[in-house]
């Protein structure tokens, strides 16, 4: 199973550097987990791309995201996950949402006996995931 943070997942919908790699990873392993927070983050990135004129047909992009969302394993945020996010934020000097992403990936890894490959384009989050022992997509 793949765990894709929002910086990676958005590349499925907005054509930019790394999009081919993300598409290839999803074709190889279509089981994708992400934090429920990624829904808002990806939608915000799509809206920003529309405002910048980078997406000419927002309807098809939003339709694809809505259709795929039904297939994603969305990791919910609860008190336990927030506590773990706080711990990894302190341990790795991560920003809040990045810590939520890492805590969500660690939750998914535990649920799948470690059969998770983590994808992020954020270098600090990448280093933290590596330190936490997660398998990583070669995105850098």
DSSP file (Angstrom, degrees, kcal/mol; ACC not computed):
  #  RESIDUE AA STRUCTURE BP1 BP2  ACC     N-H-->O    O-->H-N    N-H-->O    O-->H-N    TCO  KAPPA ALPHA  PHI   PSI    X-CA   Y-CA   Z-CA
    1    1 A X              0   0    0      0, 0.0   116,-2.1     0, 0.0     2,-0.3   0.000 360.0 360.0 360.0 142.9    0.0    0.0    0.0
    2    2 A X  E     -ab  32 117A   0     29,-3.1    31,-3.0    27,-0.2     2,-0.5  -0.759 360.0-158.7 -93.2 143.4    1.1    3.5   -0.7
    3    3 A X  E     -ab  33 118A   0    114,-2.9   116,-2.9    -2,-0.3     2,-0.5  -0.987  17.0-172.8-116.9 118.2    0.8    6.3    1.8
    4    4 A X  E     - b   0 119A   0     29,-2.3    31,-0.3    -2,-0.5   116,-0.2  -0.945  13.3-146.5-115.7 124.9    0.9    9.6    0.0
    5    5 A X    >>  -     0   0    0    114,-2.4     4,-3.0    -2,-0.5     3,-1.1  -0.296  39.3 -95.4 -76.2 173.9    1.0   13.0    1.8
    6    6 A X  H 3> S+     0   0    0      1,-0.3     4,-2.2     2,-0.2     5,-0.2   0.831 123.2  60.8 -64.9 -31.9   -0.8   15.9    0.1
    7    7 A X  H 34 S+     0   0    0      1,-0.2    -1,-0.3     2,-0.2     4,-0.2   0.783 116.0  34.9 -64.8 -24.6    2.4   17.2   -1.5
    8    8 A X  H X4 S+     0   0    0     -3,-1.1     3,-1.1   111,-0.3     4,-0.3   0.851 115.0  53.6 -92.9 -45.1    2.6   13.9   -3.4
    9    9 A X  H >< S+     0   0    0     -4,-3.0     3,-2.0     1,-0.3     4,-0.4   0.861 100.2  62.1 -60.9 -36.9   -1.1   13.2   -3.9
   10   10 A X  G >X S+     0   0    0     -4,-2.2     4,-2.5     1,-0.3     3,-1.6   0.788  90.2  69.4 -61.4 -27.0   -1.7   16.6   -5.5
   11   11 A X  G <4 S+     0   0    0     -3,-1.1    -1,-0.3     1,-0.3     5,-0.3   0.624  88.1  65.4 -69.2 -11.5    0.7   15.6   -8.3
   12   12 A X  G <4 S+     0   0    0     -3,-2.0    -1,-0.3    -4,-0.3    -2,-0.2   0.739 115.8  27.4 -74.7 -23.2   -1.9   13.1   -9.5
   13   13 A X  T <4 S+     0   0    0     -3,-1.6     2,-0.5    -4,-0.4    -2,-0.2   0.690 118.6  53.6-113.2 -27.7   -4.2   16.0  -10.3
   14   14 A X  S  < S-     0   0    0     -4,-2.5     2,-0.5    41,-0.0    -1,-0.2  -0.960  83.3-127.6-116.2 120.7   -1.9   18.9  -11.1
   15   15 A X        +     0   0    0     -2,-0.5     2,-0.3    39,-0.2    -3,-0.1  -0.536  57.2 122.0 -71.2 115.8    0.8   18.4  -13.7
   16   16 A X    >   -     0   0    0     -2,-0.5     3,-2.5    -5,-0.3     4,-0.3  -0.922  69.2 -43.1-159.0 178.6    4.1   19.4  -12.3
   17   17 A X  T 3  S+     0   0    0     -2,-0.3    -6,-0.0     1,-0.3     0, 0.0  -0.301 127.3  24.4 -55.0 130.1    7.6   18.0  -11.5
   18   18 A X  T 3> S+     0   0    0     -3,-0.0     4,-2.1    -7,-0.0    -1,-0.3   0.250  86.0 113.8  97.6 -11.5    7.1   14.5  -10.0
   19   19 A X  H <> S+     0   0    0     -3,-2.5     4,-2.8     1,-0.2     5,-0.2   0.898  75.9  51.5 -60.9 -41.8    3.7   13.8  -11.5
   20   20 A X  H  > S+     0   0    0     -4,-0.3     4,-2.5     1,-0.2    -1,-0.2   0.911 109.9  49.9 -62.2 -41.4    5.0   11.0  -13.7
   21   21 A X  H  > S+     0   0    0      2,-0.2     4,-2.3     1,-0.2    -1,-0.2   0.903 112.0  47.6 -63.4 -41.8    6.7    9.3  -10.8
   22   22 A X  H  X S+     0   0    0     -4,-2.1     4,-2.4     2,-0.2     5,-0.2   0.925 111.8  49.9 -66.0 -45.0    3.4    9.5   -8.7
   23   23 A X  H  X S+     0   0    0     -4,-2.8     4,-2.2     1,-0.2    -2,-0.2   0.919 111.9  48.7 -59.6 -43.6    1.3    8.2  -11.6
   24   24 A X  H  X S+     0   0    0     -4,-2.5     4,-2.0    -5,-0.2    -1,-0.2   0.909 110.4  50.6 -63.6 -43.1    3.7    5.3  -12.0
   25   25 A X  H  X S+     0   0    0     -4,-2.3     4,-2.0     1,-0.2    -1,-0.2   0.905 111.5  48.1 -62.1 -41.6    3.7    4.5   -8.3
   26   26 A X  H  < S+     0   0    0     -4,-2.4    -1,-0.2     1,-0.2    -2,-0.2   0.868 109.9  52.3 -69.6 -35.8   -0.1    4.5   -8.2
   27   27 A X  H  < S+     0   0    0     -4,-2.2     3,-0.3    -5,-0.2    -1,-0.2   0.878 112.5  46.1 -65.4 -35.5   -0.2    2.2  -11.3
   28   28 A X  H  < S+     0   0    0     -4,-2.0     2,-0.3     1,-0.3    -2,-0.2   0.837 133.1  15.8 -74.5 -33.4    2.1   -0.2   -9.6
   29   29 A X     <  -     0   0    0     -4,-2.0    -1,-0.3    -5,-0.2   -27,-0.2  -0.773  65.6-177.1-143.4  92.2    0.2   -0.1   -6.3
   30   30 A X        +     0   0    0     -3,-0.3     2,-0.9    -2,-0.3    -4,-0.1   0.531  56.6 101.3 -74.3  -4.0   -3.3    1.3   -6.6
   31   31 A X        +     0   0    0     41,-0.1   -29,-3.1    -5,-0.0     2,-0.5  -0.724  55.1 180.0 -84.1 110.5   -4.0    1.0   -2.8
   32   32 A X  E     -a    2   0A   0     -2,-0.9    41,-2.7    39,-0.4     2,-0.3  -0.943  13.4-173.6-120.2 127.5   -3.5    4.5   -1.5
   33   33 A X  E     +ac   3  73A   0    -31,-3.0   -29,-2.3    -2,-0.5     2,-0.3  -0.859  14.2 157.7-110.9 152.7   -3.8    5.8    2.0
   34   34 A X  E     - c   0  74A   0     39,-2.2    41,-3.0    -2,-0.3     2,-0.1  -0.966  44.9 -83.6-161.4 165.1   -3.6    9.4    3.1
   35   35 A X  E >   - c   0  75A   0     -2,-0.3     3,-1.8   -31,-0.3     4,-0.4  -0.477  34.6-122.7 -72.0 146.5   -4.7   11.6    6.0
   36   36 A X  T >> S+     0   0    0     39,-2.5     3,-1.2     1,-0.3     4,-0.6   0.789 113.2  68.9 -57.2 -26.4   -8.3   12.9    5.9
   37   37 A X  H 3> S+     0   0    0     38,-0.3     4,-1.9     1,-0.3     3,-0.3   0.757  83.7  70.9 -64.4 -24.2   -6.5   16.3    6.1
   38   38 A X  H <> S+     0   0    0     -3,-1.8     4,-3.3     1,-0.2     5,-0.3   0.799  85.6  67.0 -63.6 -27.9   -5.2   15.7    2.6
   39   39 A X  H <> S+     0   0    0     -3,-1.2     4,-2.0    -4,-0.4    -1,-0.2   0.955 107.3  38.3 -58.2 -49.9   -8.7   16.2    1.2
   40   40 A X  H  X S+     0   0    0     -4,-0.6     4,-2.3    -3,-0.3    -1,-0.2   0.895 117.0  51.1 -67.0 -40.3   -8.6   19.9    2.2
   41   41 A X  H  X S+     0   0    0     -4,-1.9     4,-2.1     2,-0.2    -2,-0.2   0.906 111.8  46.1 -66.4 -41.6   -4.9   20.4    1.3
   42   42 A X  H  X S+     0   0    0     -4,-3.3     4,-2.5     2,-0.2    -1,-0.2   0.921 113.0  49.9 -67.5 -42.9   -5.4   18.9   -2.2
   43   43 A X  H  X S+     0   0    0     -4,-2.0     4,-2.5    -5,-0.3    -2,-0.2   0.901 110.5  50.8 -61.8 -39.4   -8.5   20.9   -2.8
   44   44 A X  H  X S+     0   0    0     -4,-2.3     4,-2.2     2,-0.2    -1,-0.2   0.903 110.6  48.9 -64.2 -40.2   -6.7   24.1   -1.7
   45   45 A X  H  X S+     0   0    0     -4,-2.1     4,-2.2     2,-0.2    -2,-0.2   0.889 110.8  50.3 -66.6 -39.3   -3.8   23.3   -4.1
   46   46 A X  H  X S+     0   0    0     -4,-2.5     4,-2.2     2,-0.2    -2,-0.2   0.936 110.7  49.4 -63.2 -45.5   -6.2   22.7   -6.9
   47   47 A X  H  X S+     0   0    0     -4,-2.5     4,-2.4     1,-0.2    -2,-0.2   0.897 110.8  50.0 -60.8 -40.6   -7.9   26.0   -6.2
   48   48 A X  H  X S+     0   0    0     -4,-2.2     4,-1.8     1,-0.2    -1,-0.2   0.894 109.6  51.0 -65.0 -39.2   -4.5   27.8   -6.1
   49   49 A X  H  <>S+     0   0    0     -4,-2.2     5,-2.8     2,-0.2     6,-0.8   0.867 109.4  50.9 -66.5 -35.6   -3.6   26.2   -9.4
   50   50 A X  H ><5S+     0   0    0     -4,-2.2     3,-1.6     4,-0.2    -2,-0.2   0.944 109.5  49.8 -64.5 -47.6   -6.9   27.4  -11.0
   51   51 A X  H 3<5S+     0   0    0     -4,-2.4    -2,-0.2     1,-0.3    -1,-0.2   0.846 110.9  50.4 -60.3 -33.1   -6.2   31.0   -9.7
   52   52 A X  T 3<5S-     0   0    0     -4,-1.8    -1,-0.3    -5,-0.2    -2,-0.2   0.490 115.8-116.7 -83.5  -2.7   -2.7   30.8  -11.2
   53   53 A X  T < 5S+     0   0    0     -3,-1.6    -3,-0.2    -4,-0.3    -2,-0.1   0.681  80.7 123.3  77.3  18.0   -4.1   29.7  -14.6
   54   54 A X      < +     0   0    0     -5,-2.8     2,-0.5     1,-0.2    -4,-0.2   0.636  67.6  53.1 -86.3 -14.5   -2.3   26.3  -14.4
   55   55 A X        -     0   0    0     -6,-0.8     3,-0.3     1,-0.1    -1,-0.2  -0.948  59.7-178.2-123.2 110.3   -5.5   24.2  -14.7
   56   56 A X  S    S+     0   0    0     -2,-0.5     2,-0.5     1,-0.2    -1,-0.1   0.837  80.6  39.6 -76.7 -31.3   -7.7   25.1  -17.7
   57   57 A X     >  +     0   0    0      1,-0.2     4,-1.4     2,-0.1     3,-0.4  -0.742  60.7 168.9-122.6  83.7  -10.5   22.6  -16.9
   58   58 A X  H  > S+     0   0    0     -2,-0.5     4,-2.9    -3,-0.3     5,-0.3   0.806  72.9  66.7 -64.7 -29.8  -11.1   22.5  -13.1
   59   59 A X  H  > S+     0   0    0      1,-0.2     4,-2.2     2,-0.2    -1,-0.2   0.921 103.5  43.1 -59.8 -45.3  -14.3   20.5  -13.6
   60   60 A X  H  > S+     0   0    0     -3,-0.4     4,-2.3     2,-0.2    -1,-0.2   0.869 114.4  51.1 -70.2 -34.9  -12.5   17.4  -14.8
   61   61 A X  H  X S+     0   0    0     -4,-1.4     4,-2.3     2,-0.2    -2,-0.2   0.941 113.1  44.5 -66.7 -46.9   -9.7   17.7  -12.2
   62   62 A X  H  X S+     0   0    0     -4,-2.9     4,-2.6     1,-0.2    -2,-0.2   0.879 112.2  53.2 -65.3 -37.2  -12.3   18.0   -9.4
   63   63 A X  H  X S+     0   0    0     -4,-2.2     4,-2.4    -5,-0.3    -1,-0.2   0.922 109.6  48.1 -62.5 -44.2  -14.3   15.1  -10.8
   64   64 A X  H  X S+     0   0    0     -4,-2.3     4,-2.7     2,-0.2     5,-0.2   0.919 112.1  49.6 -62.4 -43.6  -11.2   12.9  -10.9
   65   65 A X  H  X S+     0   0    0     -4,-2.3     4,-2.4     1,-0.2    -2,-0.2   0.922 111.3  48.7 -63.2 -43.8  -10.3   13.9   -7.3
   66   66 A X  H  X S+     0   0    0     -4,-2.6     4,-0.9     2,-0.2    -1,-0.2   0.913 113.0  47.8 -62.1 -42.2  -13.8   13.1   -6.1
   67   67 A X  H  < S+     0   0    0     -4,-2.4     3,-0.5     1,-0.2     4,-0.4   0.922 114.6  44.9 -65.5 -44.2  -13.9    9.8   -7.9
   68   68 A X  H >X S+     0   0    0     -4,-2.7     3,-2.0     1,-0.2     4,-1.0   0.851 100.7  69.3 -68.3 -34.0  -10.5    8.7   -6.6
   69   69 A X  H >< S+     0   0    0     -4,-2.4     3,-0.6     1,-0.3    -1,-0.2   0.849  92.5  59.3 -55.1 -35.3  -11.3    9.9   -3.0
   70   70 A X  T 3< S+     0   0    0     -4,-0.9    -1,-0.3    -3,-0.5    -2,-0.2   0.757 106.8  48.1 -63.9 -24.0  -13.8    7.0   -2.8
   71   71 A X  T <4 S+     0   0    0     -3,-2.0   -39,-0.4    -4,-0.4    -1,-0.2   0.631  92.4  96.1 -92.6 -16.2  -10.9    4.6   -3.4
   72   72 A X  S << S-     0   0    0     -4,-1.0     2,-0.9    -3,-0.6   -39,-0.2  -0.482  75.2-128.1 -78.2 144.4   -8.5    6.1   -0.8
   73   73 A X  E     -c   33   0A   0    -41,-2.7   -39,-2.2    -2,-0.2     2,-0.6  -0.841  31.2-154.4 -85.8 108.0   -8.1    4.8    2.6
   74   74 A X  E     -c   34   0A   0     -2,-0.9     2,-0.6   -41,-0.2   -39,-0.2  -0.777   3.8-144.6 -93.2 119.5   -8.5    8.0    4.6
   75   75 A X  E     -c   35   0A   0    -41,-3.0   -39,-2.5    -2,-0.6   -38,-0.3  -0.734  21.3-137.3 -84.9 118.0   -6.8    8.0    8.0
   76   76 A X        -     0   0    0     -2,-0.6     2,-0.6   -41,-0.2     5,-0.1  -0.282   9.2-121.1 -74.8 159.4   -9.0    9.9   10.4
   77   77 A X        +     0   0    0      4,-0.1     2,-0.2     3,-0.0    -1,-0.1  -0.899  43.3 153.6-103.7 123.5   -7.7   12.4   13.0
   78   78 A X     >  -     0   0    0     -2,-0.6     4,-2.5     1,-0.0     5,-0.2  -0.785  59.6 -84.6-136.2-178.5   -8.5   11.6   16.6
   79   79 A X  H  > S+     0   0    0     -2,-0.2     4,-2.2     1,-0.2     5,-0.2   0.880 125.7  52.0 -60.5 -39.4   -6.9   12.4   20.0
   80   80 A X  H  > S+     0   0    0      2,-0.2     4,-2.1     1,-0.2    -1,-0.2   0.927 111.5  46.0 -63.9 -44.6   -4.5    9.5   19.8
   81   81 A X  H  > S+     0   0    0      1,-0.2     4,-2.8     2,-0.2    -2,-0.2   0.893 111.2  52.9 -65.8 -39.0   -3.2   10.4   16.3
   82   82 A X  H  X S+     0   0    0     -4,-2.5     4,-2.4     2,-0.2    -1,-0.2   0.894 108.2  51.2 -63.9 -38.9   -2.9   14.1   17.4
   83   83 A X  H  X S+     0   0    0     -4,-2.2     4,-2.0     2,-0.2    -1,-0.2   0.923 112.2  46.0 -62.6 -43.3   -0.8   12.9   20.4
   84   84 A X  H  X S+     0   0    0     -4,-2.1     4,-2.6     1,-0.2     5,-0.2   0.898 110.9  53.3 -66.2 -38.5    1.4   10.9   18.1
   85   85 A X  H  X S+     0   0    0     -4,-2.8     4,-2.4     1,-0.2    -2,-0.2   0.902 107.6  51.3 -61.8 -40.3    1.7   13.8   15.7
   86   86 A X  H  X S+     0   0    0     -4,-2.4     4,-2.1     2,-0.2    -1,-0.2   0.908 110.4  49.5 -62.9 -40.9    2.8   16.1   18.6
   87   87 A X  H  X S+     0   0    0     -4,-2.0     4,-2.6     1,-0.2    -2,-0.2   0.930 113.6  43.6 -64.7 -45.7    5.5   13.5   19.5
   88   88 A X  H  X S+     0   0    0     -4,-2.6     4,-2.2     2,-0.2     6,-0.3   0.836 110.6  57.0 -71.7 -29.2    6.8   13.2   16.0
   89   89 A X  H  X>S+     0   0    0     -4,-2.4     4,-1.2    -5,-0.2     5,-1.2   0.933 112.4  41.3 -62.6 -44.6    6.7   17.0   15.5
   90   90 A X  H  <5S+     0   0    0     -4,-2.1     3,-0.2     2,-0.2    -2,-0.2   0.919 115.8  49.6 -67.7 -43.5    8.9   17.4   18.6
   91   91 A X  H  <5S+     0   0    0     -4,-2.6    -2,-0.2     1,-0.2    -1,-0.2   0.851 126.8  23.9 -64.8 -35.4   11.2   14.6   17.7
   92   92 A X  H  <5S-     0   0    0     -4,-2.2    -1,-0.2    -5,-0.2    -2,-0.2   0.313 102.0-116.4-117.6   7.1   11.8   15.7   14.1
   93   93 A X  T  <5 +     0   0    0     -4,-1.2     2,-0.2    -3,-0.2    -3,-0.2   0.922  58.0 165.0  55.9  47.6   11.0   19.5   14.2
   94   94 A X      < -     0   0    0     -5,-1.2    -1,-0.2    -6,-0.3     2,-0.1  -0.603  39.9-111.6 -93.8 154.4    8.1   19.1   11.8
   95   95 A X     >  -     0   0    0     -2,-0.2     4,-2.3     1,-0.1     5,-0.2  -0.366  42.1 -98.0 -72.5 164.4    5.3   21.5   11.1
   96   96 A X  H  > S+     0   0    0      1,-0.2     4,-2.0     2,-0.2     5,-0.2   0.915 119.6  40.9 -55.2 -56.3    1.8   20.6   12.3
   97   97 A X  H  > S+     0   0    0      1,-0.2     4,-2.3     2,-0.2    -1,-0.2   0.865 114.0  54.3 -66.4 -34.1    0.2   19.1    9.2
   98   98 A X  H  > S+     0   0    0      2,-0.2     4,-2.5     1,-0.2    -1,-0.2   0.907 107.8  50.5 -64.1 -39.6    3.4   17.3    8.3
   99   99 A X  H  X S+     0   0    0     -4,-2.3     4,-2.7     2,-0.2    -2,-0.2   0.884 109.0  51.5 -64.7 -38.2    3.4   15.7   11.7
  100  100 A X  H  X S+     0   0    0     -4,-2.0     4,-2.3     2,-0.2    -2,-0.2   0.907 109.6  50.9 -63.3 -41.5   -0.2   14.7   11.2
  101  101 A X  H  X S+     0   0    0     -4,-2.3     4,-2.4     2,-0.2    -2,-0.2   0.934 112.5  45.2 -61.7 -46.0    0.8   13.1    7.8
  102  102 A X  H  X S+     0   0    0     -4,-2.5     4,-2.6     2,-0.2    -2,-0.2   0.923 113.1  49.4 -66.3 -43.6    3.7   11.2    9.4
  103  103 A X  H  X S+     0   0    0     -4,-2.7     4,-2.0     1,-0.2    -1,-0.2   0.884 111.8  50.4 -62.0 -37.4    1.5   10.0   12.4
  104  104 A X  H  X S+     0   0    0     -4,-2.3     4,-2.4     2,-0.2    -2,-0.2   0.906 110.5  48.8 -66.1 -42.0   -1.1    8.9    9.9
  105  105 A X  H  X S+     0   0    0     -4,-2.4     4,-2.6     2,-0.2    -2,-0.2   0.901 110.4  50.6 -64.8 -40.8    1.4    7.0    7.8
  106  106 A X  H  X S+     0   0    0     -4,-2.6     4,-2.2     2,-0.2    -1,-0.2   0.877 109.8  51.3 -64.9 -36.7    2.8    5.3   11.0
  107  107 A X  H  X S+     0   0    0     -4,-2.0     4,-1.9     2,-0.2    -2,-0.2   0.926 111.5  46.9 -63.1 -45.6   -0.8    4.3   11.9
  108  108 A X  H  X S+     0   0    0     -4,-2.4     4,-1.2     1,-0.2    -2,-0.2   0.885 110.3  53.7 -64.2 -38.3   -1.3    2.8    8.4
  109  109 A X  H  <>S+     0   0    0     -4,-2.6     5,-4.0     1,-0.2     6,-0.4   0.913 108.7  48.4 -63.9 -42.5    2.0    1.0    8.7
  110  110 A X  H ><5S+     0   0    0     -4,-2.2     3,-1.1     1,-0.2    -1,-0.2   0.894 110.3  52.1 -63.4 -38.4    1.0   -0.6   12.0
  111  111 A X  H 3<5S+     0   0    0     -4,-1.9    -1,-0.2     1,-0.2    -2,-0.2   0.732 115.6  40.7 -70.6 -22.1   -2.3   -1.6   10.5
  112  112 A X  T ><5S-     0   0    0     -4,-1.2     3,-1.3    -3,-0.4    -1,-0.2   0.111 116.0-107.8-112.8  20.4   -0.6   -3.3    7.6
  113  113 A X  T < 5S-     0   0    0     -3,-1.1    -3,-0.2     1,-0.3    -4,-0.1   0.851  81.0 -50.4  55.0  37.3    2.3   -4.9    9.4
  114  114 A X  T 3 <S+     0   0    0     -5,-4.0     2,-1.7    -6,-0.2    -1,-0.3   0.531  99.2 135.6  85.2   5.9    4.7   -2.4    7.9
  115  115 A X    <   +     0   0    0     -3,-1.3     2,-0.4    -6,-0.4    -1,-0.1  -0.345  38.5 115.4 -86.9  58.3    3.6   -2.9    4.3
  116  116 A X        -     0   0    0     -2,-1.7    19,-0.8    -3,-0.0     2,-0.5  -0.975  50.4-158.4-126.9 137.8    3.5    0.9    3.5
  117  117 A X  E     -bd   2 135A   0   -116,-2.1  -114,-2.9    -2,-0.4     2,-0.4  -0.985  22.2-144.5-114.1 121.3    5.6    2.9    1.1
  118  118 A X  E     -bd   3 136A   0     17,-3.3    19,-2.8    -2,-0.5     2,-0.5  -0.677  12.7-164.9 -92.2 134.5    5.5    6.6    2.1
  119  119 A X  E     +b    4   0A   0   -116,-2.9  -114,-2.4    -2,-0.4  -111,-0.3  -0.977  21.2 144.6-122.9 126.2    5.6    9.3   -0.5
  120  120 A X        -     0   0    0     -2,-0.5    19,-0.2    17,-0.2  -114,-0.0  -0.985  37.9-156.4-151.2 151.0    6.3   13.0    0.2
  121  121 A X  S    S+     0   0    0     -2,-0.3     2,-0.6    19,-0.0    -1,-0.0   0.293  70.6 102.6-106.1   5.4    8.1   15.8   -1.7
  122  122 A X     >  -     0   0    0      1,-0.2     4,-2.6     2,-0.0     5,-0.2  -0.814  63.7-152.4 -90.5 119.5    8.8   17.6    1.6
  123  123 A X  H  > S+     0   0    0     -2,-0.6     4,-2.5     1,-0.2     5,-0.2   0.884  92.8  48.7 -64.0 -41.4   12.5   17.0    2.5
  124  124 A X  H  > S+     0   0    0      1,-0.2     4,-2.2     2,-0.2    -1,-0.2   0.912 114.5  46.2 -65.2 -41.0   12.0   17.4    6.3
  125  125 A X  H  > S+     0   0    0      2,-0.2     4,-2.6     1,-0.2    -2,-0.2   0.880 110.4  54.1 -67.8 -38.0    9.1   15.0    6.3
  126  126 A X  H  X S+     0   0    0     -4,-2.6     4,-2.3     2,-0.2    -2,-0.2   0.941 110.3  46.3 -59.3 -49.0   11.1   12.6    4.0
  127  127 A X  H  X S+     0   0    0     -4,-2.5     4,-2.4     1,-0.2    -2,-0.2   0.898 112.7  50.2 -62.2 -40.7   14.0   12.6    6.5
  128  128 A X  H  X S+     0   0    0     -4,-2.2     4,-2.0     2,-0.2    -2,-0.2   0.918 110.5  49.0 -65.1 -43.1   11.6   12.1    9.5
  129  129 A X  H  <>S+     0   0    0     -4,-2.6     5,-2.4     2,-0.2     4,-0.4   0.890 111.0  51.0 -63.6 -39.2    9.8    9.2    7.7
  130  130 A X  H ><5S+     0   0    0     -4,-2.3     3,-1.4     1,-0.2    -2,-0.2   0.930 110.1  48.9 -62.3 -46.1   13.2    7.6    7.0
  131  131 A X  H 3<5S+     0   0    0     -4,-2.4    -2,-0.2     1,-0.3    -1,-0.2   0.851 107.1  56.1 -62.1 -35.1   14.2    7.9   10.6
  132  132 A X  T 3<5S-     0   0    0     -4,-2.0    -1,-0.3    -5,-0.2    -2,-0.2   0.515 121.1-109.7 -77.2  -4.6   10.9    6.4   11.7
  133  133 A X  T < 5 +     0   0    0     -3,-1.4     2,-0.2    -4,-0.4    -3,-0.2   0.633  64.9 150.0  90.2  14.2   11.7    3.3    9.5
  134  134 A X      < -     0   0    0     -5,-2.4    -1,-0.3     1,-0.1     2,-0.2  -0.557  51.0-115.7 -79.5 144.4    9.2    3.8    6.8
  135  135 A X  E     -d  117   0A   0    -19,-0.8   -17,-3.3   -21,-0.2     2,-0.4  -0.569  40.6-148.5 -70.3 143.1    9.9    2.5    3.2
  136  136 A X  E     -d  118   0A   0    -19,-0.2     2,-0.2    -2,-0.2   -17,-0.2  -0.916  15.2-122.3-124.1 143.4   10.0    5.6    0.9
  137  137 A X        -     0   0    0    -19,-2.8     2,-2.3    -2,-0.4   -17,-0.2  -0.586  42.0-110.7 -69.4 142.6    9.2    6.3   -2.6
  138  138 A X        +     0   0    0     -2,-0.2     2,-0.7  -117,-0.1    -1,-0.1  -0.457  64.0 148.2 -78.9  74.4   12.3    7.7   -4.3
  139  139 A X              0   0    0     -2,-2.3   -19,-0.1   -19,-0.2    -2,-0.1  -0.819 360.0 360.0-108.1  90.8   11.0   11.2   -4.7
  140  140 A X              0   0    0     -2,-0.7    -1,-0.2   -14,-0.0    -2,-0.0   0.412 360.0 360.0-160.3 360.0   13.6   13.8   -4.5
